[in-house]
Each structure stands twice: as structure tokens, then as C-alpha cells.
Amino acid sequence: MTGARPALSRRLRMMGAAISLGAAGALAAAPAFARGPDGIADIAEKVIDAVVNISTSQNVEAKGGGGGSDRQTTPQLPPGSPFEEFFDDFFKNRRGGAPKGGERGEMQPRKTNSLGSGFIIDTAGVVVTNNHVIADADEINVIMNDGTKIKAELVGVDKKTDIAVLKFKPVKPLVAVKFGESDKLRLGEWVIAIGNPFSLGGSVTAGIVSARNRDISQGPYDSYIQTDASINRGNSGGPLFNLEGEVVGVNTLIISPTGGSIGLGFAVPSKTVIGVVNQLREFGELRRGWLGVRIQQVTDEIAESLNIKPARGALVAGIDDKGPAKPAGIEPGDVVIKFDGKDVKDPKDLSRVVADTTVGKEVEVVVIRKGTEAIKKVTLGRLEDNEKVQQAAAKPKDEPAAEKPVTQKVLGLDLAALSKDLRGKYKIKDSVKGVVITGVDNASDAAEKRLSAGDVIVEVAQEAVTNTADVKKRVDQIKKDGRKSVLLMVANGEGELRFVPLLVQ
């Protein structure tokens, strides 16, 4: 290792010289603000002592296998997690062997260590970081900017937003930072990230806000700030500051094929973090609101079928029998466009606003039902940890190979009245009513929308159907009215509903 250092240093010096020479002309011509706004150094100096390193340790059991084989599996960790690099090294690259004398036995447990970032929000010793930084840790320590190391206790975590709160006993006066308003961030605005990349500690980088409200399918409440400020492994849990020195986000993950920053970093916005942190400090857990509905996107086709212009809101695809929405009179087919005074543009909006609303609060929900707006009053329940925010999904399933008893063909669908034999064949519950699909033309719009044999059409254009003639009559009327598509309410064998728009022209 020591022999490689001089060569590496020479390479770095040569690279630096090449960059300096090649960019000299451009740098001379560039205005001062091209390097970033003045004052970054002042902000960094002001807040740096509030940013801490998070050191964790964990006892990992290692069991030997017969013949010296290693049967351990590498833990599945979030991309960019500080644990990831360590476990890769421990499980994939470590050297091991049988005990002396050729005896076979179990390997001894060993302690693993990892580093992440965090920041102090209260001079009493309260720290915010990421859940994945401290997940499964047996011991957590906070390392101050001056190197002081203090043992910390876990106050609470929220896995859905990847936020954790720690508490430690200060040994000297602390510097704390305040949260800013992430909603006021503008695209192109400068932000500053401070953290512990690759265990280097106290590193400051700057960049701009590349996007807001970014959904990258990491969880039900995705609304990330995207930035090109350099964020790397070890930055997880660190703060993202605005130019006022306020925390507007918690750096959480990166997208990178190399493991290093490529300018795609994501931070949980302070608007989300504040609510989570307050609940964790008060209750030690999250208490989210619960509406008790399954929802899906209002596509342009669905909007046209429901005569909603422009396409917006969250389409209610199903109602939980024990949820708050049912007694309030919300029904499948309703489109929620406003919740507690807040506009709902898409299903994610509804998921977030419901989760952020106080449990037990009575709220007004504005829905569109058959082209008319209606107000429903709902008293929110509590989303339990074992309950999921469900997104209605249309999944293909294998079609039985048996011959299909065709009664009527409509829109590329072979339809039949539900019978005892068909219920048994497709495993359809007795509570499901409607017309069963027994076949789908591969070249039809229905096939593209993933309708399949065994699905049951419950409604056509928001009217219940009980036989194949009902379906044909409703579709013919839609065509006669000059509509481009028809909206079907479809159930699977278990009775779970979803809405599917089909082209009729």
C-alpha cells in the first residue's frame, strides 16, 4: 500500500496540472459568480459545528459451513447506505479458513463499523439522520466536528421517509441549526450539502436545486429535492442548506452506476422532515392519517370517460370496509380532487396529504361523482404499520388453457354470465357480481390494458352490469354518443377493484 502512494500522488499532480492548463483561458474569461454565489464560506463556517458524523457498530454472526464453505448471505441494504460498502467488504472480500488442526467449527461473531452523517436541531443534543444510517446498529455514537465522540440513544425512526432522531448528552455547549421552508425553493437555486462522504468528515459541496417533488418510486410519500451538489456514500443523513443557512432537506440517496456522485442526489424536503421529527420526538413513532381507500391515476382516457377536464385527482378504486371513507359515503368511481382544502393533482398528492393530517380530525373531501362535485366529511383513522398505502394495479395473470364458453364478444373481450362452474374455474368469490371475461384478443386495446380471463366487469360507464347484454348495450350507447372510450370497473377473483378505460372507436 505504501509503495503505491507516491505514484498516486504523481498522477494526481499531473492531472491537476493538465486541468489547470486546459481550463486557464476559460477560467480567466468566466465571471466570478460562475464559481457559485459569494457567502458559501460564511454559511459553512456558521453551521459546520452543527453537522456531525454518525458512527455505528453492529455484531454480525458468522457461521462456518461443511468443507469450509461459507453459507452466509450478504444483507440487502439500500443503495448508497453507509453499511453497503462495509458489508460488501466483509462478506465478499474477507479471508477465512478452518480452525487450526483441520477442525471444523463456527466462526466467531465480529463487530462491524460504519459512518454516516447527521445534524443537531436542538442544543439539548437532538440529532436528525437517516434511518438506514443507524438501522440494526447495536451502538450509535455522534462524532462532533472537533472529533469529540459521544454515545447516542435512538429516539425513533420512520422507515417510510428514512428519517431517524437520536439523542445524546452534550459535554459542552452545542450549535444547532433551524429548518427552512423547502416549499419556497426554486429550480436553479443554490444549496449546500455538508456531510461525511467516504468517511472524510466535514466536507462541504455546493450545487443547485435540479428538481422538486421528485418521485423516484422509493416509497409511498416520495417528494424529493433533486440536486447536483456532490453527495456520496457517507453523506446520508446530512443536511442540505439554503443560502440562509437553514436546513431545507436531508440528503438521503443517490443514483449512480459507479457509487460516486454523478450529479443525481436526492434529499427529503424539510416540510416532510419537520412533521416526522416532531412526531418522533413526541411519540417515538409516526401516527399517520388513514382514509381507507385504494386509489389509481386518472389518465387522460379515464378523464375523458368521466368527463373530467383537465385530468386530475385520485380515482377511488376500492373502499376498505373498516375504513373511515365508507361511512362518509365515498364510493368506488369517485375522483378525489380536494382534501382538507388542499388540491389533489394525482394519487401521490392524496397519499401525502392524508398521511400528514392529524388522526381523528374531521376533514372535507371534495369528489367528482358522475360529473358532479360533492363534499364528503370524513373523520380520519390511523394508518397502522402493517397497513399499506395501496395503489390499484392491473397485473396480468395466466389464462387457463381450458376452452372458454363464449356468450358475447365486445371490444375484443369474450364475455360470459357468471356461473358456478366459471366461479370455480377462475376462483371468483361469491360476493363478486358482474360479467366474467373468458378470453381477450391479443391485438385489442383490452389486451394492452392487461385485462385477462377471470377478470369480472362490474360496471360499464359507472352503471352496474349483470349480463353480457348489459355490457353491449352500454358500449353501443357510448359509441352512439360519440365518446372515444368507455370506463370499466373491473374486479379480480378476490373482489379487488380497478378502473380500466377502453377505446370504443
Summary of the structure (lengths in Angstrom):
residues: 505
radius of gyration: 28.7
end to end distance: 71.5
largest distance: 88.0
contacts: 1592
relative contact order: 0.08
helix: 25%
strand: 33%
